[in-house]
């Protein structure tokens, strides 16, 4: 029983980690959009297309993109950990069900 409680706590912690990383990825994605808009507004280009091109080439925007991608990757890895734990639990549950079924056949 203690092992089951330990697994439940590890699952909760893994899920919390995923939620935090996913939230950070969302935050950085929104910040990327804000930075892009700020840069477009700062541009001295005459057309919107040229201002957007200038903003996308700007170092500040490139850094924001890089940080957003890193955060999303970390969130995806954390999500994969949660999914792996869920699969492990389902495997254990199936094995336990099979054991019970075998005991009734005897």
N, CA, C and O atoms as CSV, one atom per row, in Angstrom:
chain,resi,resn,atom,element,x,y,z
A,1,UNK,N,N,0.821,-1.197,0.000
A,1,UNK,CA,C,0.000,0.000,0.000
A,1,UNK,C,C,0.868,1.266,0.000
A,1,UNK,O,O,0.526,2.247,-0.660
A,2,UNK,N,N,1.949,1.250,0.710
A,2,UNK,CA,C,2.854,2.399,0.767
A,2,UNK,C,C,3.435,2.701,-0.611
A,2,UNK,O,O,3.609,3.865,-0.971
A,3,UNK,N,N,3.738,1.646,-1.389
A,3,UNK,CA,C,4.283,1.841,-2.735
A,3,UNK,C,C,3.272,2.553,-3.631
A,3,UNK,O,O,3.646,3.385,-4.458
A,4,UNK,N,N,1.985,2.221,-3.460
A,4,UNK,CA,C,0.920,2.853,-4.236
A,4,UNK,C,C,0.805,4.340,-3.873
A,4,UNK,O,O,0.638,5.188,-4.749
A,5,UNK,N,N,0.896,4.637,-2.599
A,5,UNK,CA,C,0.832,6.035,-2.153
A,5,UNK,C,C,2.033,6.809,-2.684
A,5,UNK,O,O,1.906,7.965,-3.088
A,6,UNK,N,N,3.196,6.168,-2.680
A,6,UNK,CA,C,4.401,6.809,-3.197
A,6,UNK,C,C,4.239,7.108,-4.686
A,6,UNK,O,O,4.619,8.184,-5.147
A,7,UNK,N,N,3.679,6.164,-5.436
A,7,UNK,CA,C,3.460,6.371,-6.869
A,7,UNK,C,C,2.493,7.528,-7.099
A,7,UNK,O,O,2.704,8.358,-7.984
A,8,UNK,N,N,1.442,7.574,-6.304
A,8,UNK,CA,C,0.449,8.642,-6.439
A,8,UNK,C,C,1.084,10.008,-6.210
A,8,UNK,O,O,0.798,10.959,-6.938
A,9,UNK,N,N,1.937,10.105,-5.211
A,9,UNK,CA,C,2.613,11.383,-4.924
A,9,UNK,C,C,3.584,11.741,-6.046
A,9,UNK,O,O,3.656,12.901,-6.451
A,10,UNK,N,N,4.329,10.765,-6.550
A,10,UNK,CA,C,5.247,11.034,-7.664
A,10,UNK,C,C,4.481,11.473,-8.903
A,10,UNK,O,O,4.932,12.346,-9.644
A,11,UNK,N,N,3.320,10.865,-9.122
A,11,UNK,CA,C,2.473,11.250,-10.259
A,11,UNK,C,C,1.987,12.688,-10.091
A,11,UNK,O,O,2.025,13.475,-11.037
A,12,UNK,N,N,1.538,13.023,-8.901
A,12,UNK,CA,C,1.064,14.386,-8.628
A,12,UNK,C,C,2.176,15.402,-8.870
A,12,UNK,O,O,1.958,16.443,-9.490
A,13,UNK,N,N,3.364,15.088,-8.377
A,13,UNK,CA,C,4.499,15.997,-8.560
A,13,UNK,C,C,4.872,16.139,-10.033
A,13,UNK,O,O,5.181,17.236,-10.497
A,14,UNK,N,N,4.842,15.027,-10.764
A,14,UNK,CA,C,5.150,15.075,-12.197
A,14,UNK,C,C,4.100,15.907,-12.929
A,14,UNK,O,O,4.428,16.680,-13.829
A,15,UNK,N,N,2.852,15.745,-12.542
A,15,UNK,CA,C,1.781,16.502,-13.184
A,15,UNK,C,C,1.912,17.992,-12.851
A,15,UNK,O,O,1.696,18.836,-13.720
A,16,UNK,N,N,2.257,18.318,-11.620
A,16,UNK,CA,C,2.490,19.715,-11.236
A,16,UNK,C,C,3.633,20.314,-12.049
A,16,UNK,O,O,3.549,21.451,-12.514
A,17,UNK,N,N,4.704,19.536,-12.213
A,17,UNK,CA,C,5.859,19.994,-12.987
A,17,UNK,C,C,5.448,20.293,-14.422
A,17,UNK,O,O,5.830,21.320,-14.984
A,18,UNK,N,N,4.676,19.400,-15.005
A,18,UNK,CA,C,4.190,19.605,-16.372
A,18,UNK,C,C,3.341,20.873,-16.446
A,18,UNK,O,O,3.513,21.684,-17.357
A,19,UNK,N,N,2.436,21.044,-15.500
A,19,UNK,CA,C,1.557,22.208,-15.508
A,19,UNK,C,C,2.359,23.509,-15.416
A,19,UNK,O,O,2.072,24.476,-16.121
A,20,UNK,N,N,3.357,23.521,-14.547
A,20,UNK,CA,C,4.189,24.722,-14.401
A,20,UNK,C,C,4.960,25.013,-15.681
A,20,UNK,O,O,5.027,26.160,-16.124
A,21,UNK,N,N,5.538,23.983,-16.269
A,21,UNK,CA,C,6.319,24.171,-17.500
A,21,UNK,C,C,5.424,24.559,-18.668
A,21,UNK,O,O,5.819,25.368,-19.509
A,22,UNK,N,N,4.236,23.997,-18.729
A,22,UNK,CA,C,3.297,24.352,-19.788
A,22,UNK,C,C,2.846,25.798,-19.629
A,22,UNK,O,O,2.718,26.525,-20.614
A,23,UNK,N,N,2.608,26.210,-18.400
A,23,UNK,CA,C,2.241,27.603,-18.143
A,23,UNK,C,C,3.345,28.566,-18.529
A,23,UNK,O,O,3.082,29.627,-19.095
A,24,UNK,N,N,4.570,28.203,-18.226
A,24,UNK,CA,C,5.718,29.044,-18.594
A,24,UNK,C,C,5.847,29.123,-20.110
A,24,UNK,O,O,6.141,30.187,-20.654
A,25,UNK,N,N,5.633,28.013,-20.787
A,25,UNK,CA,C,5.697,28.015,-22.253
A,25,UNK,C,C,4.618,28.927,-22.834
A,25,UNK,O,O,4.874,29.677,-23.775
A,26,UNK,N,N,3.426,28.860,-22.279
A,26,UNK,CA,C,2.335,29.747,-22.733
A,26,UNK,C,C,2.686,31.210,-22.489
A,26,UNK,O,O,2.447,32.066,-23.340
A,27,UNK,N,N,3.253,31.486,-21.326
A,27,UNK,CA,C,3.627,32.867,-20.985
A,27,UNK,C,C,4.662,33.405,-21.973
A,27,UNK,O,O,4.546,34.531,-22.459
A,28,UNK,N,N,5.668,32.592,-22.261
A,28,UNK,CA,C,6.722,33.041,-23.170
A,28,UNK,C,C,6.215,33.182,-24.605
A,28,UNK,O,O,6.688,34.040,-25.351
A,29,UNK,N,N,5.265,32.351,-24.986
A,29,UNK,CA,C,4.664,32.482,-26.318
A,29,UNK,C,C,3.925,33.821,-26.422
A,29,UNK,O,O,4.006,34.501,-27.445
A,30,UNK,N,N,3.216,34.188,-25.376
A,30,UNK,CA,C,2.523,35.474,-25.379
A,30,UNK,C,C,3.521,36.637,-25.362
A,30,UNK,O,O,3.316,37.644,-26.040
A,31,UNK,N,N,4.587,36.496,-24.594
A,31,UNK,CA,C,5.609,37.546,-24.549
A,31,UNK,C,C,6.252,37.742,-25.922
A,31,UNK,O,O,6.573,38.862,-26.319
A,32,UNK,N,N,6.433,36.636,-26.636
A,32,UNK,CA,C,6.996,36.704,-27.982
A,32,UNK,C,C,6.120,37.580,-28.871
A,32,UNK,O,O,6.632,38.390,-29.644
A,33,UNK,N,N,4.809,37.423,-28.764
A,33,UNK,CA,C,3.874,38.219,-29.559
A,33,UNK,C,C,3.944,39.697,-29.172
A,33,UNK,O,O,3.899,40.578,-30.030
A,34,UNK,N,N,4.054,39.951,-27.878
A,34,UNK,CA,C,4.145,41.335,-27.402
A,34,UNK,C,C,5.428,41.986,-27.905
A,34,UNK,O,O,5.409,43.120,-28.383
A,35,UNK,N,N,6.527,41.271,-27.798
A,35,UNK,CA,C,7.820,41.795,-28.268
A,35,UNK,C,C,7.755,42.091,-29.763
A,35,UNK,O,O,8.238,43.126,-30.222
A,36,UNK,N,N,7.153,41.171,-30.518
A,36,UNK,CA,C,7.018,41.380,-31.957
A,36,UNK,C,C,6.242,42.674,-32.238
A,36,UNK,O,O,6.658,43.491,-33.060
A,37,UNK,N,N,5.128,42.846,-31.557
A,37,UNK,CA,C,4.315,44.060,-31.760
A,37,UNK,C,C,5.097,45.321,-31.396
A,37,UNK,O,O,5.047,46.319,-32.116
A,38,UNK,N,N,5.814,45.271,-30.280
A,38,UNK,CA,C,6.618,46.431,-29.875
A,38,UNK,C,C,7.660,46.769,-30.936
A,38,UNK,O,O,7.871,47.935,-31.269
A,39,UNK,N,N,8.298,45.741,-31.455
A,39,UNK,CA,C,9.338,45.973,-32.464
A,39,UNK,C,C,8.744,46.518,-33.756
A,39,UNK,O,O,9.322,47.417,-34.367
A,40,UNK,N,N,7.610,45.992,-34.179
A,40,UNK,CA,C,6.952,46.518,-35.387
A,40,UNK,C,C,6.642,47.998,-35.192
A,40,UNK,O,O,6.857,48.806,-36.096
A,41,UNK,N,N,6.140,48.351,-34.019
A,41,UNK,CA,C,5.809,49.758,-33.741
A,41,UNK,C,C,7.051,50.648,-33.672
A,41,UNK,O,O,6.970,51.844,-33.955
A,42,UNK,N,N,8.192,50.078,-33.299
A,42,UNK,CA,C,9.443,50.846,-33.215
A,42,UNK,C,C,10.115,51.006,-34.574
A,42,UNK,O,O,10.959,51.882,-34.762
A,43,UNK,N,N,9.740,50.169,-35.497
A,43,UNK,CA,C,10.377,50.173,-36.813
A,43,UNK,C,C,10.150,51.494,-37.534
A,43,UNK,O,O,9.108,52.131,-37.383
A,44,UNK,N,N,11.127,51.884,-38.305
A,44,UNK,CA,C,11.011,53.099,-39.117
A,44,UNK,C,C,10.682,52.750,-40.569
A,44,UNK,O,O,10.705,53.615,-41.444
A,45,UNK,N,N,10.380,51.481,-40.814
A,45,UNK,CA,C,10.034,51.049,-42.171
A,45,UNK,C,C,8.697,51.664,-42.584
A,45,UNK,O,O,7.848,51.953,-41.740
A,46,UNK,N,N,8.523,51.859,-43.882
A,46,UNK,CA,C,7.327,52.530,-44.412
A,46,UNK,C,C,6.118,51.600,-44.520
A,46,UNK,O,O,4.985,52.033,-44.310
A,47,UNK,N,N,6.350,50.330,-44.843
A,47,UNK,CA,C,5.217,49.415,-45.012
A,47,UNK,C,C,5.152,48.434,-43.845
A,47,UNK,O,O,6.148,48.168,-43.172
A,48,UNK,N,N,3.952,47.908,-43.631
A,48,UNK,CA,C,3.760,46.932,-42.549
A,48,UNK,C,C,4.595,45.683,-42.797
A,48,UNK,O,O,5.179,45.126,-41.868
A,49,UNK,N,N,4.649,45.245,-44.049
A,49,UNK,CA,C,5.413,44.034,-44.372
A,49,UNK,C,C,6.895,44.213,-44.046
A,49,UNK,O,O,7.522,43.315,-43.483
A,50,UNK,N,N,7.447,45.359,-44.396
A,50,UNK,CA,C,8.863,45.623,-44.104
A,50,UNK,C,C,9.097,45.765,-42.608
A,50,UNK,O,O,10.125,45.319,-42.098
A,51,UNK,N,N,8.154,46.382,-41.900
A,51,UNK,CA,C,8.279,46.528,-40.444
A,51,UNK,C,C,8.247,45.160,-39.773
A,51,UNK,O,O,9.010,44.905,-38.841
A,52,UNK,N,N,7.369,44.283,-40.245
A,52,UNK,CA,C,7.294,42.925,-39.686
A,52,UNK,C,C,8.566,42.143,-39.998
A,52,UNK,O,O,9.082,41.427,-39.140
A,53,UNK,N,N,9.064,42.275,-41.200
A,53,UNK,CA,C,10.315,41.607,-41.565
A,53,UNK,C,C,11.456,42.093,-40.672
A,53,UNK,O,O,12.253,41.293,-40.182
A,54,UNK,N,N,11.527,43.394,-40.468
A,54,UNK,CA,C,12.567,43.969,-39.607
A,54,UNK,C,C,12.443,43.416,-38.187
A,54,UNK,O,O,13.442,43.069,-37.556
A,55,UNK,N,N,11.202,43.339,-37.691
A,55,UNK,CA,C,10.976,42.848,-36.323
A,55,UNK,C,C,11.398,41.385,-36.184
A,55,UNK,O,O,12.004,41.003,-35.183
A,56,UNK,N,N,11.076,40.568,-37.190
A,56,UNK,CA,C,11.438,39.145,-37.121
A,56,UNK,C,C,12.950,38.923,-37.166
A,56,UNK,O,O,13.448,37.918,-36.658
A,57,UNK,N,N,13.662,39.842,-37.760
A,57,UNK,CA,C,15.119,39.734,-37.829
A,57,UNK,C,C,15.815,40.321,-36.599
A,57,UNK,O,O,17.016,40.127,-36.412
A,58,UNK,N,N,15.078,41.021,-35.783
A,58,UNK,CA,C,15.650,41.698,-34.623
A,58,UNK,C,C,16.115,40.673,-33.584
A,58,UNK,O,O,15.452,39.660,-33.360
A,59,UNK,N,N,17.238,40.942,-32.968
A,59,UNK,CA,C,17.817,40.023,-31.977
A,59,UNK,C,C,16.879,39.776,-30.798
A,59,UNK,O,O,16.792,38.654,-30.298
A,60,UNK,N,N,16.195,40.789,-30.364
A,60,UNK,CA,C,15.264,40.648,-29.234
A,60,UNK,C,C,14.151,39.647,-29.551
A,60,UNK,O,O,13.772,38.842,-28.701
A,61,UNK,N,N,13.636,39.704,-30.767
A,61,UNK,CA,C,12.579,38.768,-31.166
A,61,UNK,C,C,13.149,37.356,-31.314
A,61,UNK,O,O,12.522,36.383,-30.897
A,62,UNK,N,N,14.314,37.251,-31.896
A,62,UNK,CA,C,14.939,35.931,-32.054
A,62,UNK,C,C,15.177,35.262,-30.702
A,62,UNK,O,O,14.962,34.058,-30.560
A,63,UNK,N,N,15.611,36.024,-29.726
A,63,UNK,CA,C,15.799,35.486,-28.378
A,63,UNK,C,C,14.470,35.048,-27.767
A,63,UNK,O,O,14.398,34.014,-27.103
A,64,UNK,N,N,13.430,35.830,-27.992
A,64,UNK,CA,C,12.106,35.479,-27.467
A,64,UNK,C,C,11.611,34.174,-28.090
A,64,UNK,O,O,11.036,33.333,-27.400
A,65,UNK,N,N,11.832,34.007,-29.379
A,65,UNK,CA,C,11.445,32.768,-30.066
A,65,UNK,C,C,12.217,31.595,-29.492
A,65,UNK,O,O,11.641,30.544,-29.212
A,66,UNK,N,N,13.507,31.771,-29.318
A,66,UNK,CA,C,14.355,30.706,-28.788
A,66,UNK,C,C,13.903,30.279,-27.389
A,66,UNK,O,O,13.819,29.085,-27.097
A,67,UNK,N,N,13.615,31.249,-26.533
A,67,UNK,CA,C,13.156,30.945,-25.177
A,67,UNK,C,C,11.796,30.249,-25.180
A,67,UNK,O,O,11.565,29.330,-24.395
A,68,UNK,N,N,10.901,30.687,-26.060
A,68,UNK,CA,C,9.576,30.068,-26.147
A,68,UNK,C,C,9.688,28.614,-26.607
A,68,UNK,O,O,8.990,27.742,-26.091
A,69,UNK,N,N,10.553,28.360,-27.562
A,69,UNK,CA,C,10.739,26.987,-28.063
A,69,UNK,C,C,11.356,26.100,-26.982
A,69,UNK,O,O,10.935,24.957,-26.805
A,70,UNK,N,N,12.337,26.612,-26.269
A,70,UNK,CA,C,12.949,25.836,-25.181
A,70,UNK,C,C,11.927,25.499,-24.103
A,70,UNK,O,O,11.897,24.378,-23.595
A,71,UNK,N,N,11.096,26.469,-23.758
A,71,UNK,CA,C,10.084,26.247,-22.728
A,71,UNK,C,C,9.048,25.223,-23.188
A,71,UNK,O,O,8.621,24.380,-22.399
A,72,UNK,N,N,8.644,25.286,-24.445
A,72,UNK,CA,C,7.664,24.332,-24.963
A,72,UNK,C,C,8.268,22.930,-25.007
A,72,UNK,O,O,7.578,21.950,-24.728
A,73,UNK,N,N,9.531,22.829,-25.348
A,73,UNK,CA,C,10.212,21.531,-25.356
A,73,UNK,C,C,10.250,20.944,-23.954
A,73,UNK,O,O,9.982,19.757,-23.772
A,74,UNK,N,N,10.579,21.757,-22.968
A,74,UNK,CA,C,10.613,21.293,-21.572
A,74,UNK,C,C,9.221,20.837,-21.129
A,74,UNK,O,O,9.089,19.830,-20.434
A,75,UNK,N,N,8.189,21.576,-21.529
A,75,UNK,CA,C,6.820,21.186,-21.177
A,75,UNK,C,C,6.441,19.863,-21.846
A,75,UNK,O,O,5.790,19.019,-21.230
A,76,UNK,N,N,6.843,19.682,-23.091
A,76,UNK,CA,C,6.546,18.436,-23.796
A,76,UNK,C,C,7.248,17.243,-23.157
A,76,UNK,O,O,6.677,16.155,-23.082
A,77,UNK,N,N,8.468,17.437,-22.701
A,77,UNK,CA,C,9.198,16.363,-22.020
A,77,UNK,C,C,8.512,16.021,-20.703
A,77,UNK,O,O,8.367,14.848,-20.362
A,78,UNK,N,N,8.091,17.044,-19.965
A,78,UNK,CA,C,7.381,16.810,-18.700
A,78,UNK,C,C,6.058,16.087,-18.952
A,78,UNK,O,O,5.672,15.212,-18.177
A,79,UNK,N,N,5.375,16.443,-20.015
A,79,UNK,CA,C,4.120,15.779,-20.371
A,79,UNK,C,C,4.373,14.310,-20.718
A,79,UNK,O,O,3.593,13.437,-20.337
A,80,UNK,N,N,5.447,14.041,-21.430
A,80,UNK,CA,C,5.789,12.658,-21.777
A,80,UNK,C,C,6.055,11.831,-20.520
A,80,UNK,O,O,5.719,10.648,-20.472
A,81,UNK,N,N,6.652,12.447,-19.511
A,81,UNK,CA,C,6.899,11.754,-18.237
A,81,UNK,C,C,5.579,11.378,-17.566
A,81,UNK,O,O,5.430,10.268,-17.054
A,82,UNK,N,N,4.634,12.300,-17.572
A,82,UNK,CA,C,3.315,12.019,-16.999
A,82,UNK,C,C,2.636,10.891,-17.777
A,82,UNK,O,O,2.073,9.976,-17.177
A,83,UNK,N,N,2.687,10.951,-19.086
A,83,UNK,CA,C,2.063,9.910,-19.909
A,83,UNK,C,C,2.717,8.549,-19.663
A,83,UNK,O,O,2.026,7.530,-19.630
A,84,UNK,N,N,4.024,8.523,-19.493
A,84,UNK,CA,C,4.720,7.268,-19.207
A,84,UNK,C,C,4.271,6.695,-17.867
A,84,UNK,O,O,4.101,5.484,-17.728
A,85,UNK,N,N,4.082,7.564,-16.890
A,85,UNK,CA,C,3.597,7.104,-15.589
A,85,UNK,C,C,2.181,6.546,-15.698
A,85,UNK,O,O,1.850,5.549,-15.056
A,86,UNK,N,N,1.356,7.188,-16.505
A,86,UNK,CA,C,-0.004,6.701,-16.712
A,86,UNK,C,C,0.007,5.317,-17.373
A,86,UNK,O,O,-0.766,4.433,-17.002
A,87,UNK,N,N,0.888,5.147,-18.346
A,87,UNK,CA,C,0.998,3.845,-19.016
A,87,UNK,C,C,1.485,2.773,-18.047
A,87,UNK,O,O,1.010,1.638,-18.083
A,88,UNK,N,N,2.417,3.126,-17.195
A,88,UNK,CA,C,2.929,2.187,-16.200
A,88,UNK,C,C,1.807,1.776,-15.238
A,88,UNK,O,O,1.682,0.603,-14.886
A,89,UNK,N,N,1.004,2.742,-14.823
A,89,UNK,CA,C,-0.101,2.439,-13.927
A,89,UNK,C,C,-1.118,1.522,-14.608
A,89,UNK,O,O,-1.589,0.561,-14.001
A,90,UNK,N,N,-1.455,1.813,-15.859
A,90,UNK,CA,C,-2.417,0.984,-16.585
A,90,UNK,C,C,-1.896,-0.441,-16.767
A,90,UNK,O,O,-2.662,-1.401,-16.695
A,91,UNK,N,N,-0.604,-0.571,-17.001
A,91,UNK,CA,C,0.005,-1.902,-17.117
A,91,UNK,C,C,-0.133,-2.660,-15.796
A,91,UNK,O,O,-0.501,-3.834,-15.781
A,92,UNK,N,N,0.167,-1.974,-14.684
A,92,UNK,CA,C,0.051,-2.590,-13.361
A,92,UNK,C,C,-1.395,-2.997,-13.095
A,92,UNK,O,O,-1.656,-4.092,-12.596
A,93,UNK,N,N,-2.330,-2.113,-13.428
A,93,UNK,CA,C,-3.738,-2.384,-13.191
A,93,UNK,C,C,-4.214,-3.590,-14.008
A,93,UNK,O,O,-4.973,-4.416,-13.502
A,94,UNK,N,N,-3.787,-3.694,-15.230
A,94,UNK,CA,C,-4.146,-4.831,-16.082
A,94,UNK,C,C,-3.579,-6.130,-15.526
A,94,UNK,O,O,-4.255,-7.159,-15.509
A,95,UNK,N,N,-2.335,-6.071,-15.075
A,95,UNK,CA,C,-1.713,-7.268,-14.493
A,95,UNK,C,C,-2.457,-7.717,-13.236
A,95,UNK,O,O,-2.664,-8.913,-13.031
A,96,UNK,N,N,-2.856,-6.775,-12.405
A,96,UNK,CA,C,-3.599,-7.108,-11.187
A,96,UNK,C,C,-4.962,-7.714,-11.533
A,96,UNK,O,O,-5.401,-8.661,-10.881
A,97,UNK,N,N,-5.617,-7.185,-12.532
A,97,UNK,CA,C,-6.905,-7.713,-12.968
A,97,UNK,C,C,-6.758,-9.134,-13.518
A,97,UNK,O,O,-7.598,-10.001,-13.275
A,98,UNK,N,N,-5.690,-9.348,-14.250
A,98,UNK,CA,C,-5.426,-10.675,-14.790
A,98,UNK,C,C,-5.174,-11.681,-13.674
A,98,UNK,O,O,-5.652,-12.814,-13.728
A,99,UNK,N,N,-4.420,-11.257,-12.663
A,99,UNK,CA,C,-4.156,-12.144,-11.498
A,99,UNK,C,C,-5.477,-12.528,-10.803
A,99,UNK,O,O,-5.686,-13.689,-10.454
A,100,UNK,N,N,-6.346,-11.554,-10.612
A,100,UNK,CA,C,-7.638,-11.841,-9.975
A,100,UNK,C,C,-8.467,-12.808,-10.811
A,100,UNK,O,O,-9.093,-13.724,-10.277
A,101,UNK,N,N,-8.468,-12.599,-12.119
A,101,UNK,CA,C,-9.224,-13.487,-13.003
A,101,UNK,C,C,-8.667,-14.908,-12.957
A,101,UNK,O,O,-9.422,-15.880,-12.966
A,102,UNK,N,N,-7.349,-15.018,-12.908
A,102,UNK,CA,C,-6.716,-16.355,-12.837
A,102,UNK,C,C,-7.052,-17.045,-11.522
A,102,UNK,O,O,-7.230,-18.263,-11.487
A,103,UNK,N,N,-7.139,-16.279,-10.448
A,103,UNK,CA,C,-7.461,-16.876,-9.145
A,103,UNK,C,C,-8.887,-17.430,-9.129
A,103,UNK,O,O,-9.130,-18.449,-8.481
A,104,UNK,N,N,-9.812,-16.808,-9.804
A,104,UNK,CA,C,-11.195,-17.322,-9.825
A,104,UNK,C,C,-11.334,-18.546,-10.722
A,104,UNK,O,O,-12.275,-19.326,-10.570
A,105,UNK,N,N,-10.404,-18.717,-11.653
A,105,UNK,CA,C,-10.452,-19.890,-12.528
A,105,UNK,C,C,-9.930,-21.145,-11.832
A,105,UNK,O,O,-10.231,-22.262,-12.252
A,106,UNK,N,N,-9.168,-20.965,-10.792
A,106,UNK,CA,C,-8.564,-22.116,-10.098
A,106,UNK,C,C,-9.530,-22.797,-9.216
A,106,UNK,O,O,-9.183,-23.781,-8.562
